[in-house]
Amino acid sequence: MSDLDIKVVEERQNPLIGRRELKVVVTHVGRGTPSRYELRQRISELYKAPLECVYVVNVSTRYGQGLSMARVHVYDDPARAEEIEDEHVKRRNAPPGERGEEGGE
């Protein structure tokens, strides 16, 4: 097993919006919770979808466990993803350093 193992536990097609809605279990024993961007890259490879079509909506990890649950949207079209996903979700899925975070004073 690699340091990060992803298993899809639920997949639902949403034809009205043009996306697949996934619930995944991420096993990351011996390391911290993976970033949304890292999960996004792995799921993009898994589904052979462009990175612009994959958005990790949320990730939750229980304290002390190397196991996380995540909700992911995989769109058929990147333009549709840009149209539908909330700005905060897009910002959180951006690569490190490109998140547009503003510092304090």
N, C-alpha and C positions, 0 to 999 in steps of 0.2 A: 504494500500500500504506500502511496506517495504521502507527502506531508499534508496534503489537502485532498480529501475524497468527497465528491459530490454525488448525491443520489436523489433522483427525482421521485418524490413520493406521491405527487398529484399533478396532473396536467389537464388543463381545461382549455378548449378552443373557444375563442370569443369572435365569431365571424362578423358580428356587427361592428366591432372596433377594429378588427383585423390584427388580432394578437393571440398568442398563447399565454396563459396565466399559469405559472408554475409554483409549486411549493417544493422546496428542496431541503434536504438535510445535509449539512456540511460537517464532515469529521475533520478536526484539526488538532489531534492529540499532541501535546508537547509544545504547542505554540499558541499565540493569542488569536483572537477572532480575525479572520482575513478581512481586508478592506473590501468595500463594495466594488471598487475598480478591479481588484484581483478576481473576485467572483464573476464580475461582468465578463472579463476576458475568458475565464474558463468555460462559462456557459455559452459564450459566443462560439468557442471552438467546438463544444459538445453538440450544438445545434447547427453548426456551419452557417451561422448568421453573421452579417456585418455587426461590428461593435456598436454602431449607431442605432441598431434595432433592439439592443438588449439593455434593460434597466432593472437594477436591483431596488425594489421598493422599500424593503426593510429587512433587517437582520437582527435576530435576538439570540443571545447566548445565556445560559444559566451559569451562575458563578461556579467556578471550579471544574466545569465540564469542558471537554474538548469537542463539544457538539453544538451546532447552531442551526436554527431554522431560518429560512429566507423565503421571501415572496419575490418572484421575478416575472417581468413582462418581456416577452419576445415578440416584437412586431414584424409584420410581413413587409412593411415599407418604412424606411427611416423618416420620410416626410410626415407620415401619420404619427409616428412616435414623437416627433418634435411638436406636433400639433396638440397631442393629448396629454403627455406627461407633464406634471407640475414642475415649475421652475426649481423648487427646492430639491426635487428628486433628481433632475438633470444636473444640478450643481453638486449634489452628493456623489453622483456617479462619474464625475469628471476625474481625469488623471490627477495624481498628487501634484501640487504646484499650479494647477490651472483652475482651482475651485473658486477663485474670485473672492476669497475671504478677505474681509477688511479687518485690520488690526485695531487695537484700542488707540488711545491718544498718544 
